[in-house]
Amino acid sequence: MGTETNWVYRVDEPHGSDGWRPYYNDPERWRGTITADDSSKGPQYALSLVITALMTEWKAAGLHRAKSVRILLWRNEERDDEDADTIVEMRPSIHAELPASDQTPAQMRIPAQEHADAVGVVVWRQ
């Protein structure tokens, strides 16, 4: 106990046939390192901080301004996208019109966030 892990994250947005590009007009704002206790909850903790920051910004700007994004998370240092330890994609409003009974677990809403009923979350790798 008492050890820590650095989780490096980057938030990207889709860019047509070019794939992905850094999110927002200030890419350094959505790229960084989060230090967490070295436990099985470390990656979830880091992701929750990034998701909370995104949801807070979207709520402040109006949820209609939210964009689809993906969050890449690596242990210790950023590497190639394919080598990310976890990739989570957030798609605003993609499943908001579906009743909960018609959603798969990956499409379920984030219950801890106000207005999260308009955001779908897809976990690609964990």
C-alpha positions in Angstrom: 0.0 0.0 0.0 1.1 3.6 -0.4 2.3 3.3 -3.9 0.9 5.5 -6.7 0.5 5.2 -10.5 0.4 8.0 -13.0 -2.4 7.7 -15.5 -1.8 9.7 -18.7 -4.9 10.7 -20.5 -5.9 12.4 -23.8 -9.3 13.4 -25.1 -9.8 13.3 -28.8 -12.7 14.2 -31.1 -13.6 12.6 -34.4 -12.2 14.3 -37.5 -14.0 12.7 -40.5 -11.9 10.4 -42.6 -8.7 11.6 -40.9 -9.7 9.7 -37.8 -9.3 11.6 -34.5 -7.7 14.9 -33.4 -7.1 16.5 -30.0 -10.4 17.8 -28.5 -11.3 21.4 -28.4 -9.3 24.4 -29.6 -6.8 24.1 -26.7 -5.6 20.4 -26.9 -3.2 20.8 -23.9 -6.2 21.4 -21.7 -7.5 17.9 -22.4 -4.3 16.0 -22.0 -2.5 15.3 -18.8 -1.5 13.1 -16.0 -3.6 12.0 -12.9 -1.8 10.3 -10.0 -3.9 7.7 -8.2 -3.3 5.1 -5.6 -2.0 1.9 -7.2 -5.1 -0.2 -7.0 -7.5 -1.8 -9.3 -9.7 1.3 -9.0 -6.9 3.6 -10.3 -8.0 3.7 -14.0 -11.7 4.2 -13.0 -10.7 7.0 -10.7 -8.7 8.8 -13.5 -11.5 8.3 -16.0 -14.1 9.6 -13.6 -12.1 12.8 -13.1 -11.9 13.4 -16.9 -15.5 12.5 -17.5 -16.6 14.8 -14.7 -14.6 17.7 -16.1 -16.2 17.1 -19.6 -19.7 16.9 -18.2 -19.1 20.0 -16.1 -17.9 21.9 -19.1 -20.8 20.7 -21.3 -23.3 21.6 -18.6 -21.9 25.1 -18.2 -21.9 25.6 -22.0 -25.2 23.9 -22.6 -25.4 20.2 -23.3 -26.4 20.9 -26.9 -22.7 22.0 -27.4 -21.3 18.6 -26.3 -19.4 16.7 -28.9 -18.6 13.0 -29.3 -15.2 12.3 -27.7 -12.9 9.4 -26.8 -10.7 9.3 -23.7 -7.5 7.3 -24.0 -5.8 6.3 -20.8 -2.3 4.8 -20.4 -0.4 3.7 -17.3 2.7 5.9 -16.7 3.3 7.4 -20.2 1.4 8.1 -23.4 2.1 5.6 -26.2 0.4 4.7 -29.5 -3.4 4.9 -29.5 -3.6 1.1 -30.0 -1.6 0.6 -26.8 -4.0 2.5 -24.6 -4.9 0.6 -21.4 -8.5 1.9 -21.6 -10.5 3.7 -24.4 -13.8 5.2 -23.5 -16.1 6.9 -26.1 -18.7 9.4 -25.0 -21.5 10.2 -27.5 -23.8 13.0 -26.4 -27.5 12.3 -27.1 -26.9 9.1 -29.0 -29.2 7.0 -26.8 -31.2 9.7 -25.1 -34.3 8.7 -27.1 -34.2 5.0 -26.1 -36.1 3.8 -23.1 -33.8 2.1 -20.6 -35.3 -1.3 -21.3 -34.0 -1.1 -24.9 -30.4 -0.2 -24.0 -27.5 -2.5 -23.7 -25.2 -2.1 -20.6 -22.7 -0.2 -22.6 -25.4 2.3 -23.6 -26.7 2.9 -20.1 -26.6 6.3 -18.7 -24.1 7.7 -16.2 -26.4 8.0 -13.1 -24.0 10.2 -11.0 -24.1 13.1 -13.4 -27.0 15.6 -13.7 -28.2 15.7 -17.3 -26.2 12.6 -18.0 -29.3 11.0 -19.6 -28.2 12.6 -22.9 -24.8 10.9 -23.0 -24.0 7.4 -24.1 -20.8 5.8 -23.0 -19.0 3.0 -24.8 -16.0 1.3 -23.3 -13.7 -0.1 -26.0 -10.9 -1.5 -23.9 -10.5 -1.9 -20.2 
